[in-house]
């Protein structure tokens, strides 16, 4: 099965599950179907977030903090709610 492409900005915010009001802004280095590799700006820190399925958010930890990131599909992709079928 081919994974849908994820629209990514060069910088994204990861949500800390314990401190949602303190997101971590990171630079996207690489996106794969189940792995998102990010860099923390102005540091040497690089880490990966993983997801078990295409519909799940990416999850990962660094420095005792646990982060999630839920990507939004590209604007050009139709969402399931917008797809309509016409029956005769």
N, C-alpha and C positions, 0 to 999 in steps of 0.2 A: 504494500500500500504506500502510495506517495503522500508524504506529509504536506499539509498546506504551508505555504510560506508565511513567515511571521514578519510583520512590519516592525522594524526596530529603528529607533533613533540612535545616534552615536552615544548619547548619554541617557540613562534611565534611572529611576529611583526604585530601590528595593525596599520592601516593607519589613521592618523588624516585628516579628509576631508578639514579642513581649513589650515593645515600645513603638506602637504604630505611628506615634507623633514624631518619631526620630528616624526618618528614612535615610538610607545610605545612597548617595548618588555615585554611580559607577559608569565606566565606559565599556561598551560592548566590544569584546575582542572577536568572538566567534559564536555563531548560532548553529546548532545542529538540531535534529529532530527531538532528542531527549536531553541535550546538554546545552547550557548557556555559559560561556566563559567570559568573565568580566575582569576589569582592572580598576583598582581604586585610584583615582587621580592624585597626583603628587606623592605617591608612595610606590613601593615595590611589590605591593600586595596584588596577587592575581588568584582568583578562585573560581570554582565551577558550581553552578546550580543545576540540579537534575530534576526530571519529571518522569513519573512512571508511565504516563500515557499522553497522547496528543492534546487531550482536553484538560489535563491537570496543570496547575501552576508549577513553575520552576521553584525548587526549594534547595537551600544550602546554608552552611554555617561558616563563619570566620570570626576569630577572636572572641569566642564565647557568645556570639550573637547569631540568631537563626533568622534567615530572611526568606521571603517569598516574592515571586514576580509572576504576575498573570498577564501575558501578552494579549494585545488586542489584534484581531485579524485585520488584514489590509482593508482599506475602504473599498477597494475594487472587488473584494470577495462578497458574494451575496450571503447574508446570514440565513439560517434555517427558517427564521420567521418571515423573511421576505420572499422566499421561494414559493411560487404559486404554480399549481398545476391546473390545467383546464381539461375537464372531462366532457366528452360528447355524449 
